[in-house]
Amino acid sequence: DGVKEALVELSELATLSLYTNKPQQHSRKLLLELGVSRYFSFIVGCDTFAETKPAVGPMNTIAADVNFDAAKDQSFMIGDTAGDMKAARNFGATAIWCAWGYNADAPGDPAPDFQAAHPSELPQIIRSAG
């Protein structure tokens, strides 16, 4: 509950991209069926590039495509795995842990910068950290 509403609000704050270790085709189909695919500028899966999380190559490609400038723009990685938190660190993004995902306990290393217990908390975290 609350994911779609959070995505609506987040998409008003920033450009959203999905970087998942699941196949791109399946991810696109699922997001389309859930009615949320339109909120993402990019949907990148494990089969989109030669490398996957926690590698940052795909994130660098997405950043270049949306004219992201790491020197002046802030990025956030919202995720629910240790690989997500490592990808955030490798890219230089602020790491936000989703406590409702596959893993209930946040990873210890690297520790996330923020933790969200519910999707509705994400926009406020982004606003306060941005």
MDAnalysis code that builds the backbone (N, CA, C; Angstrom):
import MDAnalysis as mda
import numpy as np

u = mda.Universe.empty(390, n_residues=130, atom_resindex=np.repeat(np.arange(130), 3), trajectory=True)
u.add_TopologyAttr("name", ["N", "CA", "C"] * 130)
u.add_TopologyAttr("resid", np.arange(1, 131))
u.add_TopologyAttr("resname", ["ASP", "GLY", "VAL", "LYS", "GLU", "ALA", "LEU", "VAL", "GLU", "LEU", "SER", "GLU", "LEU", "ALA", "THR", "LEU", "SER", "LEU", "TYR", "THR", "ASN", "LYS", "PRO", "GLN", "GLN", "HIS", "SER", "ARG", "LYS", "LEU", "LEU", "LEU", "GLU", "LEU", "GLY", "VAL", "SER", "ARG", "TYR", "PHE", "SER", "PHE", "ILE", "VAL", "GLY", "CYS", "ASP", "THR", "PHE", "ALA", "GLU", "THR", "LYS", "PRO", "ALA", "VAL", "GLY", "PRO", "MET", "ASN", "THR", "ILE", "ALA", "ALA", "ASP", "VAL", "ASN", "PHE", "ASP", "ALA", "ALA", "LYS", "ASP", "GLN", "SER", "PHE", "MET", "ILE", "GLY", "ASP", "THR", "ALA", "GLY", "ASP", "MET", "LYS", "ALA", "ALA", "ARG", "ASN", "PHE", "GLY", "ALA", "THR", "ALA", "ILE", "TRP", "CYS", "ALA", "TRP", "GLY", "TYR", "ASN", "ALA", "ASP", "ALA", "PRO", "GLY", "ASP", "PRO", "ALA", "PRO", "ASP", "PHE", "GLN", "ALA", "ALA", "HIS", "PRO", "SER", "GLU", "LEU", "PRO", "GLN", "ILE", "ILE", "ARG", "SER", "ALA", "GLY"])
u.atoms.positions = np.array([
    [0.825, -1.183, 0.000],
    [0.000, 0.000, 0.000],
    [0.873, 1.253, 0.000],
    [0.475, 2.221, -0.790],
    [1.143, 3.505, -0.780],
    [2.253, 3.689, -1.789],
    [2.639, 2.647, -2.499],
    [3.751, 2.767, -3.449],
    [3.376, 3.688, -4.612],
    [2.213, 3.476, -5.198],
    [1.823, 4.301, -6.340],
    [1.748, 5.775, -5.945],
    [1.150, 6.066, -4.808],
    [1.055, 7.444, -4.342],
    [2.441, 8.050, -4.113],
    [3.333, 7.275, -3.554],
    [4.706, 7.757, -3.341],
    [5.393, 8.033, -4.675],
    [5.182, 7.153, -5.664],
    [5.788, 7.367, -6.981],
    [5.261, 8.621, -7.650],
    [3.978, 8.886, -7.513],
    [3.406, 10.110, -8.069],
    [4.125, 11.315, -7.475],
    [4.246, 11.339, -6.168],
    [4.887, 12.462, -5.487],
    [6.376, 12.546, -5.805],
    [7.052, 11.416, -5.814],
    [8.482, 11.409, -6.133],
    [8.744, 11.876, -7.558],
    [7.871, 11.504, -8.488],
    [8.073, 11.902, -9.887],
    [7.923, 13.405, -10.080],
    [7.269, 14.068, -9.143],
    [7.167, 15.529, -9.177],
    [8.417, 16.189, -8.612],
    [9.197, 15.431, -7.855],
    [10.419, 15.958, -7.241],
    [11.667, 15.697, -8.067],
    [11.656, 14.612, -8.859],
    [12.893, 14.195, -9.535],
    [12.586, 13.281, -10.713],
    [13.608, 13.033, -11.502],
    [13.534, 12.039, -12.569],
    [13.737, 10.677, -11.926],
    [12.817, 9.760, -12.176],
    [12.899, 8.433, -11.582],
    [13.358, 7.410, -12.607],
    [14.258, 6.557, -12.181],
    [14.733, 5.443, -12.999],
    [14.708, 4.188, -12.144],
    [14.445, 3.073, -12.779],
    [14.447, 1.797, -12.082],
    [15.659, 0.998, -12.549],
    [16.471, 0.569, -11.603],
    [17.658, -0.244, -11.872],
    [17.496, -1.510, -11.035],
    [17.118, -2.611, -11.689],
    [16.819, -3.847, -10.985],
    [17.682, -4.993, -11.501],
    [17.896, -5.972, -10.667],
    [18.607, -7.171, -11.098],
    [17.645, -8.236, -11.618],
    [16.422, -7.837, -11.879],
    [15.449, -8.717, -12.515],
    [15.421, -8.413, -14.012],
    [14.972, -9.334, -14.850],
    [14.966, -9.090, -16.298],
    [14.137, -7.852, -16.672],
    [14.667, -7.080, -17.605],
    [14.027, -5.831, -18.010],
    [12.606, -6.057, -18.542],
    [12.424, -7.025, -19.404],
    [11.118, -7.269, -20.013],
    [10.059, -7.560, -18.953],
    [10.401, -8.403, -17.988],
    [9.456, -8.745, -16.924],
    [9.172, -7.533, -16.026],
    [10.203, -6.765, -15.761],
    [10.041, -5.580, -14.918],
    [9.133, -4.564, -15.600],
    [9.359, -4.327, -16.881],
    [8.506, -3.391, -17.630],
    [7.051, -3.851, -17.612],
    [6.841, -5.138, -17.856],
    [5.484, -5.681, -17.898],
    [4.801, -5.534, -16.542],
    [5.501, -5.851, -15.479],
    [4.934, -5.751, -14.138],
    [4.567, -4.302, -13.808],
    [5.470, -3.382, -14.102],
    [5.198, -1.973, -13.802],
    [4.035, -1.444, -14.631],
    [3.932, -1.899, -15.870],
    [2.816, -1.510, -16.730],
    [1.501, -2.033, -16.152],
    [1.486, -3.299, -15.757],
    [0.274, -3.897, -15.194],
    [-0.129, -3.246, -13.867],
    [0.849, -2.767, -13.118],
    [0.564, -2.091, -11.855],
    [0.169, -0.623, -12.059],
    [0.312, -0.140, -13.298],
    [-0.057, 1.228, -13.614],
    [0.929, 2.272, -13.144],
    [2.212, 1.894, -13.001],
    [3.208, 2.845, -12.505],
    [4.393, 3.047, -13.455],
    [4.407, 2.382, -14.579],
    [5.568, 2.477, -15.481],
    [5.786, 3.901, -15.976],
    [4.732, 4.690, -16.108],
    [4.860, 6.052, -16.648],
    [5.662, 6.981, -15.739],
    [5.883, 6.590, -14.504],
    [6.631, 7.439, -13.578],
    [8.145, 7.287, -13.730],
    [8.574, 6.313, -14.529],
    [10.006, 6.036, -14.683],
    [10.497, 6.453, -16.064],
    [11.574, 7.217, -16.089],
    [12.198, 7.608, -17.350],
    [12.964, 6.446, -17.962],
    [13.538, 5.617, -17.098],
    [14.311, 4.453, -17.530],
    [13.925, 3.250, -16.679],
    [13.904, 2.096, -17.322],
    [13.733, 0.825, -16.627],
    [14.855, -0.075, -17.117],
    [15.799, -0.341, -16.244],
    [17.007, -1.081, -16.580],
    [17.007, -2.398, -15.812],
    [17.156, -3.501, -16.516],
    [17.169, -4.809, -15.882],
    [18.525, -5.471, -15.939],
    [18.598, -6.677, -15.386],
    [19.861, -7.419, -15.335],
    [20.349, -7.803, -16.728],
    [19.460, -7.774, -17.699],
    [19.829, -8.144, -19.064],
    [19.980, -6.934, -19.989],
    [19.899, -5.727, -19.434],
    [20.028, -4.505, -20.232],
    [21.495, -4.209, -20.525],
    [22.344, -4.394, -19.539],
    [23.774, -4.120, -19.652],
    [24.561, -5.374, -19.284],
    [25.842, -5.340, -19.513],
    [26.701, -6.490, -19.207],
    [26.948, -6.647, -17.709],
    [26.681, -5.608, -16.936],
    [26.910, -5.678, -15.492],
    [25.627, -5.332, -14.740],
    [25.561, -5.783, -13.495],
    [24.391, -5.537, -12.655],
    [24.840, -4.979, -11.307],
    [23.861, -4.634, -10.478],
    [24.182, -4.101, -9.150],
    [25.069, -5.071, -8.379],
    [26.025, -4.540, -7.683],
    [26.211, -3.146, -7.301],
    [27.067, -2.320, -8.260],
    [27.323, -2.822, -9.457],
    [28.081, -2.042, -10.446],
    [27.323, -0.763, -10.797],
    [28.052, 0.294, -11.097],
    [27.415, 1.578, -11.374],
    [27.402, 1.943, -12.856],
    [27.927, 1.080, -13.714],
    [27.915, 1.380, -15.150],
    [26.533, 1.741, -15.663],
    [25.515, 0.931, -15.369],
    [24.171, 1.299, -15.804],
    [23.699, 2.635, -15.227],
    [24.043, 2.904, -13.980],
    [23.651, 4.181, -13.372],
    [24.354, 5.345, -14.052],
    [25.606, 5.155, -14.416],
    [26.330, 6.207, -15.138],
    [25.699, 6.473, -16.498],
    [25.268, 5.422, -17.179],
    [24.616, 5.576, -18.486],
    [23.302, 6.330, -18.345],
    [22.501, 5.947, -17.369],
    [21.237, 6.642, -17.124],
    [21.503, 8.105, -16.783],
    [22.463, 8.357, -15.913],
    [22.790, 9.726, -15.515],
    [23.176, 10.577, -16.729],
    [23.976, 10.016, -17.612],
    [24.374, 10.753, -18.813],
    [23.160, 11.041, -19.705],
    [22.257, 10.071, -19.808],
    [21.079, 10.247, -20.660],
    [20.120, 11.319, -20.147],
    [20.088, 11.552, -18.838],
    [19.201, 12.586, -18.282],
    [19.968, 13.853, -17.914],
    [21.209, 13.967, -18.397],
    [22.055, 15.141, -18.147],
    [22.276, 15.394, -16.657],
    [22.440, 14.311, -15.912],
    [22.731, 14.405, -14.492],
    [24.175, 14.837, -14.317],
    [24.396, 15.833, -13.482],
    [25.734, 16.342, -13.201],
    [26.043, 16.075, -11.729],
    [26.889, 15.104, -11.464],
    [27.198, 14.709, -10.089],
    [27.800, 15.847, -9.275],
    [28.393, 16.834, -9.937],
    [28.989, 17.956, -9.224],
    [27.922, 18.909, -8.667],
    [26.737, 18.941, -9.290],
    [25.716, 19.876, -8.808],
    [24.376, 19.230, -8.470],
    [24.158, 18.011, -8.916],
    [22.884, 17.334, -8.682],
    [23.032, 16.260, -7.613],
    [21.987, 16.079, -6.845],
    [21.990, 15.040, -5.815],
    [21.199, 13.843, -6.319],
    [21.702, 12.651, -6.030],
    [21.001, 11.432, -6.434],
    [20.655, 10.611, -5.202],
    [19.621, 9.794, -5.370],
    [19.147, 8.914, -4.308],
    [18.965, 7.529, -4.882],
    [19.303, 6.529, -4.095],
    [19.055, 5.134, -4.452],
    [18.119, 4.596, -3.399],
    [16.925, 4.197, -3.834],
    [15.928, 3.645, -2.940],
    [15.905, 2.140, -3.188],
    [16.150, 1.353, -2.158],
    [16.220, -0.080, -2.378],
    [15.989, -0.905, -1.130],
    [15.991, -2.222, -1.363],
    [15.704, -3.141, -0.260],
    [16.687, -4.300, -0.185],
    [17.861, -4.120, -0.792],
    [18.893, -5.155, -0.708],
    [20.244, -4.521, -0.394],
    [21.152, -5.350, 0.075],
    [22.513, -4.875, 0.315],
    [23.144, -4.405, -0.992],
    [22.816, -5.077, -2.108],
    [23.324, -4.656, -3.414],
    [22.884, -3.253, -3.775],
    [21.669, -2.889, -3.401],
    [21.180, -1.526, -3.645],
    [22.000, -0.513, -2.851],
    [22.272, -0.831, -1.599],
    [23.029, 0.087, -0.754],
    [24.468, 0.214, -1.260],
    [25.041, -0.891, -1.722],
    [26.393, -0.850, -2.291],
    [26.410, -0.049, -3.589],
    [25.395, -0.222, -4.421],
    [25.309, 0.552, -5.664],
    [25.205, 2.040, -5.358],
    [24.418, 2.380, -4.349],
    [24.301, 3.785, -3.945],
    [25.664, 4.343, -3.567],
    [26.389, 3.613, -2.732],
    [27.720, 4.073, -2.304],
    [28.677, 4.184, -3.499],
    [28.664, 3.175, -4.359],
    [29.564, 3.181, -5.512],
    [29.291, 4.350, -6.449],
    [28.037, 4.767, -6.549],
    [27.649, 5.865, -7.433],
    [27.775, 7.222, -6.748],
    [27.794, 7.227, -5.431],
    [27.829, 8.489, -4.686],
    [26.443, 9.015, -4.372],
    [25.444, 8.122, -4.383],
    [24.066, 8.508, -4.110],
    [23.748, 8.368, -2.628],
    [22.767, 9.104, -2.189],
    [22.216, 8.936, -0.855],
    [21.409, 7.642, -0.860],
    [21.674, 6.768, 0.097],
    [21.041, 5.448, 0.143],
    [19.845, 5.460, 1.085],
    [18.684, 5.021, 0.540],
    [17.466, 4.938, 1.340],
    [17.010, 3.491, 1.371],
    [16.906, 2.935, 2.566],
    [16.503, 1.552, 2.765],
    [14.990, 1.464, 2.888],
    [14.382, 0.559, 2.152],
    [12.937, 0.301, 2.222],
    [12.696, -0.892, 3.130],
    [12.159, -0.664, 4.286],
    [11.962, -1.727, 5.269],
    [10.814, -2.662, 4.922],
    [10.032, -2.363, 3.894],
    [8.907, -3.223, 3.516],
    [9.258, -4.146, 2.361],
    [10.472, -4.158, 1.911],
    [10.863, -4.956, 0.751],
    [11.118, -6.413, 1.093],
    [11.930, -7.047, 0.259],
    [12.240, -8.462, 0.426],
    [12.947, -8.747, 1.749],
    [13.751, -7.802, 2.186],
    [14.559, -7.997, 3.383],
    [14.108, -7.042, 4.471],
    [13.689, -7.556, 5.589],
    [13.169, -6.716, 6.666],
    [14.265, -5.948, 7.395],
    [15.461, -6.507, 7.460],
    [16.543, -5.882, 8.209],
    [17.510, -5.181, 7.271],
    [17.824, -3.948, 7.587],
    [18.777, -3.171, 6.785],
    [20.161, -3.802, 6.866],
    [20.920, -3.712, 5.781],
    [22.274, -4.263, 5.800],
    [23.170, -3.436, 6.714],
    [24.163, -4.080, 7.274],
    [25.069, -3.359, 8.143],
    [26.154, -2.619, 7.390],
    [26.596, -3.172, 6.283],
    [27.711, -2.573, 5.556],
    [27.465, -2.669, 4.057],
    [27.254, -1.562, 3.406],
    [27.191, -0.222, 3.983],
    [25.818, 0.071, 4.569],
    [25.820, 0.839, 5.614],
    [24.563, 1.230, 6.242],
    [23.884, 2.289, 5.371],
    [22.566, 2.245, 5.279],
    [21.862, 3.274, 4.514],
    [21.927, 4.623, 5.231],
    [21.748, 5.679, 4.461],
    [21.693, 7.024, 5.045],
    [20.355, 7.261, 5.738],
    [19.309, 6.667, 5.167],
    [17.955, 6.815, 5.701],
    [17.248, 5.481, 5.616],
    [16.229, 5.322, 6.458],
    [15.367, 4.148, 6.395],
    [13.918, 4.614, 6.326],
    [13.146, 3.976, 5.469],
    [11.726, 4.278, 5.342],
    [10.939, 3.040, 5.746],
    [10.021, 3.206, 6.685],
    [9.189, 2.099, 7.127],
    [7.983, 1.906, 6.221],
    [7.636, 2.945, 5.448],
    [6.464, 2.912, 4.574],
    [6.755, 3.802, 3.355],
    [6.219, 3.439, 2.183],
    [6.465, 4.249, 0.981],
    [6.104, 5.725, 1.145],
    [5.113, 6.026, 1.954],
    [4.701, 7.418, 2.136],
    [5.801, 8.284, 2.745],
    [6.807, 7.677, 3.367],
    [7.907, 8.424, 3.976],
    [8.943, 8.884, 2.948],
    [8.980, 8.250, 1.796],
    [10.040, 8.534, 0.814],
    [10.073, 9.988, 0.346],
    [8.960, 10.583, -0.071],
    [9.047, 11.982, -0.523],
    [9.592, 12.927, 0.546],
    [9.185, 12.738, 1.785],
    [9.681, 13.606, 2.851],
    [11.179, 13.402, 3.082],
    [11.639, 12.171, 2.997],
    [13.079, 11.911, 3.136],
    [13.841, 12.637, 2.035],
    [13.359, 12.548, 0.819],
    [14.021, 13.216, -0.316],
    [14.028, 14.729, -0.104],
    [12.906, 15.272, 0.317],
    [12.833, 16.729, 0.549],
    [13.810, 17.165, 1.635],
    [13.855, 16.423, 2.732],
    [14.708, 16.824, 3.847],
    [16.187, 16.625, 3.545],
    [16.513, 15.666, 2.717],
    [17.919, 15.379, 2.414],
    [18.414, 16.179, 1.215],
    [17.509, 16.677, 0.406],
    [17.882, 17.359, -0.838],
    [18.276, 18.792, -0.672],
])
